[in-house]
Amino acid sequence: MRVSAQYVRDILILAGIVVFAALLLTLALYGSVQSPHVLLRSYGLISSGPVGGWVLAAQDHSVITALWSLLPVTLFTLGPLVMAVRYPMRRVRLFAVVGTSWLIAGILYGVATWI
């Protein structure tokens, strides 16, 4: 299975959109926070998607107990990404699912640490 140049271009566009949308979401959710440290940490968590949840679970030594929320979100994010290689005609729709679920996972773990 060979990854085309258009796939790489599309994944870079998706990454740029996710990073920009994460910035907008961070400013919308945490714009009134006075500390730049909290703002940057929140941006990092929202833009990291499900990876942020895995890191937070590993820091708390609770990966096993957090699997019920980590696995479905991670599979729902990475599954369509892998499927986009196999089904190039559905790539745009699959990338939309990936980007949306990535941001939802970031918000899920970012807001959970803020509360």
Backbone torsions as a table, in degrees:
resi	resn	phi	psi	omega
1	MET	NA	124.6	-176.8
2	ARG	-110.7	135.5	179.0
3	VAL	-90.5	126.0	-176.6
4	SER	-81.5	165.1	178.4
5	ALA	-67.4	-32.6	178.4
6	GLN	-66.9	-35.9	177.1
7	TYR	-63.3	-43.9	179.1
8	VAL	-63.3	-42.0	178.1
9	ARG	-62.8	-44.3	179.9
10	ASP	-64.6	-37.4	179.3
11	ILE	-69.3	-34.1	176.2
12	LEU	-69.0	-38.0	175.5
13	ILE	-64.1	-43.2	177.6
14	LEU	-60.1	-44.2	179.8
15	ALA	-62.9	-40.8	177.5
16	GLY	-64.3	-41.2	178.2
17	ILE	-64.7	-42.5	-179.5
18	VAL	-64.7	-42.2	180.0
19	VAL	-65.0	-42.3	179.4
20	PHE	-67.9	-42.9	178.6
21	ALA	-64.9	-36.6	177.2
22	ALA	-64.0	-37.8	176.9
23	LEU	-63.5	-44.9	178.5
24	LEU	-64.1	-41.7	178.4
25	LEU	-65.5	-38.8	178.6
26	THR	-63.7	-44.3	178.8
27	LEU	-66.8	-33.9	178.7
28	ALA	-71.2	-40.1	-177.0
29	LEU	-82.3	-37.6	-172.0
30	TYR	-121.9	21.0	-175.7
31	GLY	-63.2	-27.5	-178.1
32	SER	-87.7	-0.7	179.6
33	VAL	-72.0	132.5	-175.6
34	GLN	-81.2	-25.0	-174.9
35	SER	-88.0	123.8	176.9
36	PRO	-67.2	-26.0	178.2
37	HIS	-64.2	-44.2	178.8
38	VAL	-65.9	-39.8	179.5
39	LEU	-64.4	-43.9	179.7
40	LEU	-69.8	-37.1	177.0
41	ARG	-65.1	-41.3	178.3
42	SER	-64.9	-41.3	177.1
43	TYR	-62.5	-41.0	178.4
44	GLY	-62.8	-41.2	179.9
45	LEU	-69.6	-41.9	-178.8
46	ILE	-68.7	-41.1	-178.2
47	SER	-76.5	-16.9	-179.8
48	SER	-85.0	-10.5	175.1
49	GLY	63.7	-136.3	-178.3
50	PRO	-69.0	-19.5	178.4
51	VAL	-62.2	-37.1	177.5
52	GLY	-62.0	-36.7	177.1
53	GLY	-66.1	-40.5	177.5
54	TRP	-64.6	-41.1	179.8
55	VAL	-65.5	-44.2	179.4
56	LEU	-63.7	-39.4	178.6
57	ALA	-67.0	-37.3	179.1
58	ALA	-69.1	-36.2	178.4
59	GLN	-66.9	-34.0	179.9
60	ASP	-88.3	1.4	-177.4
61	HIS	55.8	40.3	-178.5
62	SER	-131.0	39.9	-178.9
63	VAL	-64.8	-42.2	-177.9
64	ILE	-63.1	-43.2	-179.1
65	THR	-74.8	-21.6	-179.5
66	ALA	-92.2	-0.8	-177.6
67	LEU	-61.3	-30.5	-178.4
68	TRP	-62.3	-27.0	177.6
69	SER	-103.1	-26.4	-176.9
70	LEU	-76.5	-44.3	-175.9
71	LEU	-64.0	-49.6	-179.0
72	PRO	-61.6	-41.2	-179.5
73	VAL	-66.4	-41.4	179.5
74	THR	-66.3	-44.2	178.9
75	LEU	-66.9	-36.4	179.0
76	PHE	-70.5	-22.1	177.6
77	THR	-88.3	-46.6	-174.6
78	LEU	-86.0	-24.2	178.7
79	GLY	-59.4	-53.0	177.8
80	PRO	-63.6	-27.3	177.7
81	LEU	-65.5	-41.4	177.3
82	VAL	-70.8	-38.7	179.7
83	MET	-65.3	-26.3	179.4
84	ALA	-65.1	-25.5	176.5
85	VAL	-72.0	-39.6	-177.2
86	ARG	-77.6	-31.9	-176.8
87	TYR	-121.7	82.5	-175.6
88	PRO	-66.2	-22.7	179.7
89	MET	-71.9	-22.6	-179.6
90	ARG	-103.1	13.8	-172.6
91	ARG	-59.0	-44.1	-176.4
92	VAL	-64.9	-43.7	179.1
93	ARG	-65.4	-40.7	179.4
94	LEU	-67.2	-38.2	176.6
95	PHE	-66.1	-33.1	176.3
96	ALA	-64.6	-39.9	177.3
97	VAL	-65.3	-42.8	-180.0
98	VAL	-62.1	-48.8	-178.7
99	GLY	-62.9	-42.3	179.8
100	THR	-66.2	-46.3	-179.3
101	SER	-68.9	-31.0	176.3
102	TRP	-62.7	-46.0	179.8
103	LEU	-69.4	-38.0	177.9
104	ILE	-63.1	-42.2	177.4
105	ALA	-63.8	-40.4	177.8
106	GLY	-63.2	-41.5	177.6
107	ILE	-66.6	-41.1	179.7
108	LEU	-56.9	-47.6	-177.9
109	TYR	-81.8	-30.7	178.8
110	GLY	-69.6	-43.9	179.5
111	VAL	-71.4	-33.5	179.5
112	ALA	-63.2	-32.4	178.6
113	THR	-80.8	-23.9	-178.1
114	TRP	-78.4	-31.6	-176.5
115	ILE	-73.0	NA	NA
